[in-house]
């Protein structure tokens, strides 16, 4: 199931050390006057050195066993965590990894578990323990698609998998278009229609419009004004070609083990492919664009 992430509400944190590009200035919103942005060092997921074998079903406890059976989960492995009495369980369903936790006294924890320093252990353990995916190979499935909406000519290349019925996707899209117009970001918009019949119709309408990029921009602005979808973009007859493209796009999402919209794929300044599920916010996007510009200047 695709999850449309809500727009972020975190308070911005002042940043330091960003040198503006003298050749290509970012728009004012990227870095407020008097402030500069630094490239955050990559965070290393926790290293778990005491893995244990997958226990027999009768050793899982009734709560975890019921969860696995009820939801059709595959238990990949169980492992000890640094938290006393807390065991993690890596699960898999339809290509999507998740982590459940059980306590020594039989409680089951499903959802975010935060470390004392505020890190989401579910995300960290998935990153540390799930099989590493060849993101470049997965994304090659999009290379032959004629239904990718590309904007921008220069700057960091970012592939954004978005659902038109997702408010966070529209918020991302508005900021991304601003940066693209400024010449510091290139975006490949990959349409999804996973949030229901309405989003499928909207995705098809955008892709089948005479000018898909213009239709997408109008859609972003319509969502901002809460005006809905333009009348000319409603209820199209979805062609077989468009449906096939949307199926390919959804297949890429599954292969990436992402279930949140937007899903953002880019290559960081160290040359590593990054997959971000959900919309971290405009400051995050500004920061990775600034990091790219700084690297280009240094090189």
ABEGO torsion letter per residue (X at the ends): XBBBBBBBABBBBBBBGBBBBAABBBBAAABBBGBBBBBBBBBBBBBBABBBBBBBAAAAEAAAAAAAAAAGBBBABBBBBABBGBBBBBBBBGGBBBBBBBBAAGBBBBEBBBBAAGBBAAAAAAAAABBBBBAAAAAAAAAABAABBBBEABEBBBBBBBBAABAAAAAAAAAAAAAAAAGABBBBBBBBBAAEAAAAAAAAAAAABABAAAAAAAAAAAAAAGAEBBAAABGBBBBAAAAAAAAAAAAAAAAAGBABOBBBBBBBAAGBBBBBBEBAEAAAAAAAAAAAAAAAAAX
